[in-house]
């Protein structure tokens, strides 16, 4: 019966390590330059000025 405690603790430790490594990879990816590559901001619905009309053409 006492050995079951060690099995449970082992599984918990493995899950903790797995989640930690997974989160570390995600945070590294977020900090990389390619994370927001290709992202375009949605333009606000505002009245265009003549200057912006010239830029669009």
Secondary structure, 3 states (H helix, E strand, C coil): CHHHHHHHHHHHHHHHHHHHHHHHHHHHHHHCHHHHCCCCCCCCCCCCCHHHHHHHC
